[in-house]
């Protein structure tokens, strides 16, 4: 019988395996995996440390104050601690539980993360953008409105791909690839709202449940077979967390899964050579959270001219991009530091470009590459696939 989460926090043996510092690679180099512990060095920042913080709050020994919040939110919730954990517990989920307690006690998450929550409530997106601007990326494109006509697949664009100009290529590429394959799909246009992933990761439980319920009910009514997402955060939260809030009548699929299948079926034929040596970065919510490792690599390997070189930290032992769980908003310097470690690792492989499959990952890694003048291009998988058609 599985123990309830409140009891699992007591099973931590303090072995520190969750820090990732006990796993030497093939060369004997120690592969650090926990960004917060690696950067700050105190056990409290690790997954196991958060279990002890949770115990302290539960027993009334610790007060949920701003100092405690600072430790808890210096964490991308990347899931590496859970992946490495020697017990049956989930330090990542326990960290979320503690965040919820801190949010309740302080009235919200720390720093600029409060703005993100308010924007999600007021504008239905975390970027303080008017809802009417959500569909501007599709200007001039003839895409079916899934709220008015029945489609097999709903493309859920996500706030970042829809509202951040530098990331709209995720949406544009996806639409072009689906059209090239002759797929029956549509979007919700300006009726689409935030998936709630950021509020979920920030520990704002009530707001997340409201969003998850609203989205699930709306999507169920459309009677679509599949909901397709570009964002690994949208994918993870809709696939793994929505069913805990409301009954879901549709399958959630990430773009790389869908495109991989289209290539296998011969509906997409990458034939044009793309002469490029690349390395692939596993987004945490696509990889550790959802175990989707092979599909993006198969797509890259199907593109003529692409040579894929793996970084030492890959798949379940991948290093985080640094953007998740509100860190890029609340602690941008920490997010930049994490991204710098990843860009440096990518450069050491000898690859010309770093490829990923998430707008958040691409955004932070691109910012870091440009700020440090690393000479490393950052692409989404769809960028390269589209080039090859």
C-alpha positions, 0 to 999 in steps of 0.5 A: 500500500502506497504511503500518503505524501504527508508520510513520504516526507519522513522516508528521506534517508539523507543519502544525498543521492538526489543532489546528483553528485554521486553519479560519475559518468563514463569519463569519471567526471561527476555529473551534477544534476540538481541546479539549486544544490549545485549552485548554493551547496546547502542541503536545504536546496536539494530534494531531500532538504525540502523533505526536511523543510516539509517536516518542519512546517508540518510539525510547527518547528518552521514558520513559512516566511520569506526566508523559507520561500527564498529557498523553496522557490530557488528550484526549477522543479526539474524532477532530477531529485525524484529520478535519482531518489533511492526511496519511493517518495517524490521530493519534487511533489513534496517541494510543491506541497511546501510551496502551497503552504508558503503561498497560503501563509504569505498570500502568494509566491515571492517576488515577480511571480505574483505578477505572473499569477495575477496576469493568469487570473486577469488576462488568462495568460502569464504575460499581461497581454490582452486576450485579443492578441493571442491569435495575432501569430496566425494573421493571414493563415486559414486555420479551422476554428475548432470552437465552430467546426469539428476537427480530429485534432486540436492544436493547443498553441500555448501562451508562449508560442502565441504571445511572445514574438520570438517564440511564435515560430513554434506555432507557425512551424507546427501549422505548416507541418500539419498542413503539409501532412494533410492533417485535419486540425484546428485551434481555439484562436483567441478563445484559448486560455492558459494551461495553468502550468505556471500557477501549478508549479508556483503552488497556487493550487486554487487558481490552477484547479479553476483553470484545469477545470475550465480547460477540461470542460471546454475541450471535452465539449469539442469532442476532439480525439487529440489535443496537440501541444508545442510546450512541454509545460502544457503537455505535462500538466494537461497529460499528468495533472488535469486528470486529477482535477477533472475527467478528461475525454481526449488524448494529450500529445506533444508535437514531437510525438505527432510528427514522429508518427507522421514521418513513420507513416510517410505523411512527412518526408524529410528529403532535403539535406540540412548539414548540421551537427547538433546536440539535443536538450531534453526539456524536464517536463517532456523527459523526466516528467513524461518519459518522452525521450526517443521521438525528438531524437528519431525526428532529428535522425530522419533529417538527411545531413543532421549529425546528433551528438549527445551531451554527457547529461542527457535523457533522465540525467539531463541538466535543466534549462533554468527557466521552469517553475517561475525561476526565470521570472523570480530569480533571472540571475539563477536561471541564467547561471543554469542556462550557462552550464547547459550551453557550455556543456553543449559547446564541449560536444563540438556541436554547431547547434543546440536543439530542444522541443520547448518554448521555455527551454529555447527561450532561456538557452537562446538568451544565455547563448546571446548574452555570453556570445557563445556562438551556439545556435538554438533551434526547436526540432520543428525548425530543422524538420521544416527546412528538410521538407 
